[in-house]
């Protein structure tokens, strides 16, 4: 029986930090990579993790909002959450590195479902900070899941991250 795969990701469109400057992106870097993975795994389902509220459109204000959420260990509500993940064997989990870890809404997503016996394949877009401590936190939040090491992707290279997308797809 074929494995059922979910590509779940959080991504920021609009103003982003790219190679030392602020750029306006029509698609967030993580969303671009998720699209590449979906092209390699056409039978996978896709879920965009998002908050019920919008962060500031101004990048510098947004990262301060994200820092405050981290400081408070906030759990932002997930917009239009999935009813269940029971049907999935593997969850490919994508997110940007915010302050050395995942955006707090990704914590909410992970705490909302039972990942027992599931494989989690994380990937993280970043501007030089790699996976940060995110994989350690995923393992802590989902102790009964099989969590892969994770694939860091330099955000500025997202559009050319075909090799990394292949690596992630091969871990399913």
Long-range contacts (C-beta under 8 A, 24 or more apart in sequence): 2-43, 3-89, 3-90, 3-172, 4-45, 4-87, 4-88, 4-89, 4-90, 5-41, 5-43, 5-44, 5-45, 5-88, 5-89, 5-90, 5-91, 5-92, 5-172, 6-44, 6-45, 6-46, 6-47, 6-85, 6-88, 6-90, 6-91, 6-92, 7-34, 7-37, 7-38, 7-41, 7-44, 7-45, 7-46, 7-47, 7-91, 7-92, 7-94, 8-46, 8-47, 8-48, 8-49, 8-91, 8-92, 8-93, 8-94, 8-109, 9-33, 9-34, 9-46, 9-47, 9-48, 9-49, 9-92, 9-93, 9-94, 9-95, 10-48, 10-49, 10-50, 10-94, 10-95, 10-96, 10-102, 10-103, 10-105, 10-106, 10-109, 11-48, 11-94, 11-95, 11-96, 11-125, 12-55, 12-62, 12-96, 14-57, 14-59, 15-57, 15-58, 15-59, 15-62, 16-59, 16-155, 17-59, 17-127, 17-155, 18-127, 18-155, 18-156, 19-127, 19-156, 22-59, 22-60, 28-96, 28-125, 29-96, 29-125, 29-153, 29-155, 29-156, 29-158, 30-94, 30-95, 30-96, 30-123, 30-124, 30-125, 30-158, 32-158, 32-159, 32-161, 33-94, 33-123, 33-125, 33-153, 33-158, 33-161, 33-164, 33-165, 33-168, 34-92, 34-94, 36-161, 36-162, 36-165, 37-92, 37-94, 37-123, 37-165, 37-168, 37-169, 39-165, 40-165, 40-166, 40-169, 41-169, 41-172, 44-92, 45-88, 47-82, 49-78, 49-95, 49-105, 49-106, 49-109, 50-78, 50-79, 50-80, 50-105, 51-76, 51-77, 51-78, 51-79, 51-105, 52-76, 52-77, 52-78, 52-79, 63-98, 63-99, 66-98, 66-99, 66-103, 66-104, 67-99, 69-103, 69-104, 70-98, 70-99, 70-101, 70-104, 73-104, 74-104, 75-104, 75-105, 75-107, 75-108, 75-111, 76-104, 76-105, 76-108, 77-108, 78-105, 78-108, 78-109, 78-112, 81-109, 81-112, 82-113, 84-113, 85-113, 85-114, 85-115, 85-118, 86-114, 88-118, 89-118, 89-119, 90-118, 90-119, 90-120, 90-121, 90-172, 91-115, 91-118, 91-119, 91-120, 91-121, 92-121, 92-122, 92-123, 92-168, 92-172, 93-120, 93-121, 93-122, 93-123, 93-138, 94-122, 94-123, 94-124, 94-125, 95-122, 95-124, 95-125, 95-134, 96-124, 96-125, 96-126, 96-155, 97-124, 97-125, 97-126, 97-127, 97-129, 97-130, 97-131, 97-132, 97-134, 97-152, 99-132, 100-129, 100-132, 100-133, 101-132, 101-133, 101-134, 101-137, 102-134, 102-137, 102-138, 107-137, 107-141, 110-138, 110-141, 110-142, 111-141, 115-142, 115-144, 115-145, 116-144, 116-145, 117-144, 117-145, 117-146, 118-142, 118-145, 118-146, 119-145, 119-146, 119-147, 119-148, 119-171, 119-172, 120-145, 120-146, 120-147, 120-148, 121-148, 121-150, 121-151, 121-168, 121-171, 121-172, 122-147, 122-148, 122-150, 122-151, 123-150, 123-151, 123-152, 123-153, 123-164, 123-168, 124-150, 124-151, 124-152, 124-153, 125-153, 125-154, 125-155, 125-158, 126-152, 126-153, 126-154, 126-155, 127-154, 127-155, 127-156, 128-154
